[in-house]
Amino acid sequence: MKLKLFYAFMLGVFMMACTSNKKESESEEPEVMPVNVMGEVTSYATDSTDMVGYMAFDANDSTKRPGILVVHEWWGHNEYSRMRTDMLAELGYVALAVDMYGDGKQAAHPEEAGEFAGMVMSNLDEATSRFDAALATLKSHPNVDAENIGAIGYCFGGSVVLSMANAGYDLDAVAAFHAGLRLPIMPDSGAVKAKVLVANGGADPFIAEQHIIDYKAAMDAAGAEYKYVSYDSAVHAFTSKGADSLGTKFSLPLAYDAEADSASWEEMKALFSEAF
């Protein structure tokens, strides 16, 4: 009798312990790992040109995420475009800073930058080939959801991503900052698949009012989904903290605008939240 009571007692203790452990297990929250941005130089190529890009992602998150292409200013693939790529990785995206000039070339002077940018924009076959190579490289990353792809660009790079959107690339969202609007590719009806954001300075002397009118008219005629935002006091390169020194050095109307920079980044984040 005593032995039966002992077994019954031990069984009760065991069951209580199991129930307690189960409740503790159920109440435990899954561990959230901090964001750990990993950036790495990424080489890729077309049939004729070698490119030097930069890929950034959260090394603590192996889930599939949207991929974002980042196209540089007319100065070339530099630390600024890499910084923006890191910032996108911090937001949870996999991002690739694109090299549109090839061999990682950077311009040291506005005249050289103009030559580099002109060579790309005047040869659309080569421009699209380089964009295609970057897109394929981004999609091949193991953490990228190839069905959710966006692109952003600055200055020259903004014109590039707007042109690719107009060409009908299968992009979900495109954001262009202080971008030129006299584009080599304008949209046909129904061609633009991406949701488009254009964030420009209202005081940018490189953006004529007629350019804005013509761009909006073309997008409206194409039935594109877009948003054009103008920041009244901002001039060209308003998102770059290095703009002031470059403007002074080369006597160009460039200046950083912290308010416009922050506001335009928030506009981009809202665009991506909607698109993805």
Backbone hydrogen bonds, N-H to C=O, Kabsch-Sander energy under -0.5 kcal/mol:
donor,donor_aa,acceptor,acceptor_aa,energy
5,L,1,M,-2.2
6,F,2,K,-2.1
7,Y,3,L,-2.3
8,A,4,K,-2.4
9,F,5,L,-2.4
10,M,6,F,-2.4
11,L,7,Y,-2.4
12,G,8,A,-2.0
13,V,9,F,-2.1
14,F,10,M,-2.4
15,M,11,L,-2.4
16,M,12,G,-2.2
17,A,13,V,-2.2
18,C,14,F,-2.3
19,T,15,M,-2.3
20,S,16,M,-2.5
21,N,17,A,-2.6
22,K,18,C,-2.3
23,K,19,T,-2.2
24,E,20,S,-2.4
25,S,21,N,-2.5
26,E,22,K,-2.6
27,S,23,K,-1.9
28,E,24,E,-0.9
28,E,25,S,-0.5
33,M,31,E,-0.7
38,M,57,F,-3.5
39,G,37,V,-0.5
40,E,55,M,-2.6
42,T,53,G,-2.1
44,Y,51,M,-1.8
46,T,49,T,-2.6
51,M,44,Y,-3.4
53,G,42,T,-3.1
53,G,51,M,-0.6
54,Y,97,A,-1.4
55,M,40,E,-2.8
56,A,95,A,-2.7
57,F,38,M,-1.8
59,A,36,N,-3.2
59,A,57,F,-0.8
61,D,58,D,-1.6
65,R,143,N,-3.0
67,G,148,N,-2.1
68,I,94,V,-2.6
69,L,150,G,-2.2
70,V,96,L,-2.8
71,V,69,L,-0.5
71,V,152,I,-2.6
72,H,70,V,-0.5
76,G,73,E,-1.8
77,H,105,K,-0.7
78,N,76,G,-0.7
82,R,78,N,-1.6
83,M,79,E,-2.4
84,R,80,Y,-2.1
85,T,81,S,-1.6
86,D,82,R,-2.3
87,M,83,M,-2.2
88,L,84,R,-1.9
89,A,85,T,-1.8
90,E,86,D,-2.1
91,L,87,M,-1.0
92,G,89,A,-1.4
93,Y,88,L,-2.1
94,V,66,P,-2.1
95,A,56,A,-2.6
95,A,93,Y,-0.6
96,L,68,I,-2.5
97,A,54,Y,-3.3
98,V,70,V,-3.1
98,V,96,L,-0.7
100,M,98,V,-0.6
103,D,50,D,-3.2
105,K,102,G,-1.8
107,A,75,W,-2.7
113,A,109,H,-2.6
114,G,110,P,-2.7
115,E,111,E,-1.8
116,F,112,E,-2.6
117,A,113,A,-2.8
118,G,114,G,-2.5
119,M,115,E,-2.2
120,V,116,F,-1.4
121,M,117,A,-2.6
122,S,118,G,-2.0
123,N,120,V,-1.1
127,A,123,N,-2.4
128,T,124,L,-2.9
129,S,125,D,-1.8
130,R,126,E,-2.3
131,F,127,A,-2.2
132,D,128,T,-2.9
133,A,129,S,-2.1
134,A,130,R,-1.9
135,L,131,F,-2.6
136,A,132,D,-2.6
137,T,133,A,-1.9
138,L,134,A,-2.5
139,K,135,L,-2.5
140,S,136,A,-1.4
141,H,138,L,-1.5
144,V,141,H,-1.9
145,D,65,R,-3.4
146,A,144,V,-1.0
148,N,145,D,-2.4
150,G,67,G,-2.7
151,A,173,A,-1.9
152,I,69,L,-3.0
153,G,175,A,-1.8
154,Y,71,V,-1.7
155,C,177,F,-2.6
157,G,72,H,-0.8
157,G,154,Y,-2.5
159,S,155,C,-1.9
160,V,156,F,-2.0
161,V,157,G,-2.4
162,L,158,G,-2.1
163,S,159,S,-2.1
164,M,160,V,-2.3
165,A,161,V,-2.0
166,N,162,L,-2.3
167,A,163,S,-1.8
168,G,165,A,-1.4
169,Y,164,M,-2.1
171,L,169,Y,-2.4
172,D,149,I,-3.4
173,A,149,I,-0.8
174,V,195,K,-2.6
175,A,151,A,-2.3
176,A,197,L,-2.7
177,F,153,G,-2.7
178,H,199,A,-2.8
180,G,155,C,-0.5
183,L,181,L,-1.6
188,D,166,N,-0.6
190,G,222,A,-2.7
191,A,188,D,-2.2
193,K,191,A,-0.7
195,K,172,D,-2.2
196,V,225,E,-2.4
197,L,174,V,-2.8
198,V,227,K,-2.7
199,A,176,A,-3.2
200,N,198,V,-0.6
200,N,229,V,-2.6
202,G,231,Y,-3.3
203,A,231,Y,-0.6
203,A,234,A,-2.4
204,D,201,G,-1.4
207,I,204,D,-1.6
208,A,206,F,-0.7
211,H,208,A,-0.5
212,I,208,A,-1.5
213,I,209,E,-2.3
214,D,210,Q,-2.8
215,Y,211,H,-2.5
216,K,212,I,-2.7
217,A,213,I,-2.2
218,A,214,D,-2.2
219,M,215,Y,-2.4
220,D,216,K,-2.8
221,A,217,A,-2.3
222,A,218,A,-1.6
223,G,219,M,-0.6
223,G,220,D,-1.0
224,A,219,M,-2.4
226,Y,224,A,-0.8
227,K,196,V,-1.9
229,V,198,V,-3.3
229,V,227,K,-0.6
231,Y,200,N,-2.3
232,D,230,S,-0.7
234,A,231,Y,-1.5
236,H,253,P,-0.9
238,F,235,V,-0.8
240,S,237,A,-1.7
241,K,239,T,-0.5
243,A,240,S,-1.7
246,L,242,G,-1.8
247,G,243,A,-2.8
248,T,244,D,-2.3
249,K,245,S,-2.6
250,F,246,L,-2.4
251,S,247,G,-0.8
252,L,247,G,-1.8
254,L,252,L,-2.3
255,A,236,H,-1.8
257,D,238,F,-2.4
261,D,257,D,-2.8
262,S,258,A,-2.5
263,A,259,E,-2.5
264,S,260,A,-2.5
265,W,261,D,-1.9
266,E,262,S,-2.0
267,E,263,A,-1.9
268,M,264,S,-2.0
269,K,265,W,-2.3
270,A,266,E,-2.2
271,L,267,E,-2.2
272,F,268,M,-2.6
273,S,269,K,-2.3
274,E,270,A,-1.9
275,A,271,L,-2.5
276,F,272,F,-2.8
